[in-house]
Amino acid sequence: MSSTAFKATKGMKLKPYTYKVEKGKMRELAIAIGDHKEEYLNGEKIPPTFATVVEYWGGGASNAELLGLNVKRVLFGEQEYEYLGTISSGDVLTITGFVEDVYTKAVMDFYVVTKEFKNQIGETVLISRSTLIERH
């Protein structure tokens, strides 16, 4: 990607998508990460990293694909979740996102992607921020 095209990705909006939170997915994640708290297994509460399920399996293409990155050269740098409300089974989340920042260090390009999760009544319940790194 040229330097101009790279810089132009800053501020780029990602295609919004929706995701219905289901007890089965909450349980699957709890089992997969080995956290067998009863409230996770029975769908009363979501595990703290449940947003990863929504981000990777709810919206179709990955962030790397949406940004046109060479996935063979992409590293996952960082992930942060800021919970502003409660996410429960049955909620229908609408996720919107944008490229918050881009910068280069050494031989790597960094992309900071922010996503906002709103529930079915329009409340922002979560903000996620992830950093993708593409090696040159």
C-alpha positions in Angstrom: 0.0 0.0 0.0 1.4 3.4 -0.9 2.0 6.0 1.9 -0.9 8.1 0.7 -3.3 5.2 0.6 -2.1 4.1 4.1 -2.7 7.5 5.5 -6.1 7.7 3.8 -7.3 4.8 5.8 -7.4 7.0 8.9 -11.1 7.8 9.6 -12.3 5.1 7.2 -15.7 3.8 8.3 -16.3 0.1 8.5 -19.5 -1.6 7.3 -22.0 -1.8 10.2 -23.5 -5.2 11.1 -25.9 -6.6 13.7 -25.4 -9.6 16.0 -28.0 -11.4 18.2 -26.6 -12.5 21.5 -27.5 -16.1 22.2 -27.0 -18.2 25.3 -25.4 -21.1 23.3 -22.6 -18.8 22.1 -22.1 -17.5 25.6 -21.7 -21.1 26.8 -19.4 -22.1 23.9 -17.0 -19.3 24.7 -17.0 -20.1 28.4 -16.1 -23.7 27.7 -13.5 -22.7 25.1 -11.7 -20.4 27.5 -12.1 -22.8 30.4 -14.1 -20.5 32.5 -16.9 -22.6 33.9 -18.7 -20.1 36.0 -22.3 -21.1 36.3 -23.6 -17.6 35.1 -21.6 -18.0 31.9 -22.6 -21.6 31.2 -26.3 -20.9 31.8 -26.3 -17.6 29.8 -27.0 -15.2 32.7 -23.9 -13.2 32.0 -21.4 -12.9 29.2 -17.7 -13.7 29.7 -15.7 -10.4 29.6 -14.2 -11.2 26.2 -17.5 -12.1 24.5 -17.1 -9.1 22.2 -14.4 -11.1 20.4 -17.1 -13.6 19.3 -19.2 -10.7 18.0 -16.2 -9.1 16.2 -14.8 -12.2 14.6 -18.0 -14.2 13.8 -20.7 -11.5 13.5 -19.6 -9.2 10.7 -18.4 -11.2 7.8 -15.0 -10.0 6.8 -12.2 -9.5 9.3 -10.7 -6.0 10.0 -7.5 -7.1 8.0 -9.7 -8.0 5.0 -11.7 -4.8 5.2 -8.5 -2.7 5.3 -7.0 -4.7 2.3 -4.1 -6.0 4.4 -2.0 -9.0 3.5 -3.2 -11.4 6.2 0.1 -13.4 5.9 1.9 -10.3 7.2 -0.7 -9.2 9.9 -0.1 -9.5 13.6 -2.7 -8.8 16.2 -1.2 -6.2 18.5 -3.7 -5.3 21.2 -7.3 -5.5 22.3 -9.3 -3.3 24.7 -12.9 -3.4 25.8 -14.7 -0.6 27.6 -18.0 -1.8 29.0 -20.6 1.0 29.3 -23.6 -1.1 29.9 -24.8 -4.7 30.2 -25.0 -7.1 27.3 -27.5 -9.9 27.8 -28.8 -13.0 26.0 -31.4 -11.9 23.5 -29.9 -8.5 22.9 -29.5 -7.4 19.2 -26.3 -5.4 18.9 -25.5 -3.0 16.1 -21.7 -2.6 15.6 -20.2 0.4 13.8 -16.5 1.0 13.5 -13.8 3.2 12.0 -10.1 3.4 11.7 -9.1 5.7 14.6 -5.4 6.0 13.9 -2.7 4.8 11.6 1.1 5.1 12.1 4.3 3.5 11.1 7.1 2.2 13.3 10.3 0.6 11.9 9.0 -1.7 9.1 5.5 -2.1 10.4 2.2 -0.2 9.8 -0.2 0.0 12.7 -4.0 0.4 12.4 -6.1 1.2 15.5 -9.7 0.2 14.9 -12.5 1.3 17.2 -16.0 -0.2 17.3 -19.1 0.9 19.1 -21.7 -1.7 20.1 -25.3 -0.4 20.6 -28.1 -2.6 21.9 -31.6 -2.7 20.4 -32.8 0.4 22.2 -29.8 2.5 21.0 -27.7 2.4 24.2 -23.9 2.2 23.7 -23.0 -0.8 25.8 -19.4 -1.4 24.7 -16.5 0.2 22.9 -13.7 -2.0 21.6 -10.3 -0.9 20.3 -7.9 -3.2 18.5 -4.5 -2.7 17.0 -3.5 -4.5 13.9 0.1 -4.6 12.7 1.1 -5.3 9.1 4.8 -6.1 8.6 6.4 -4.7 5.4 
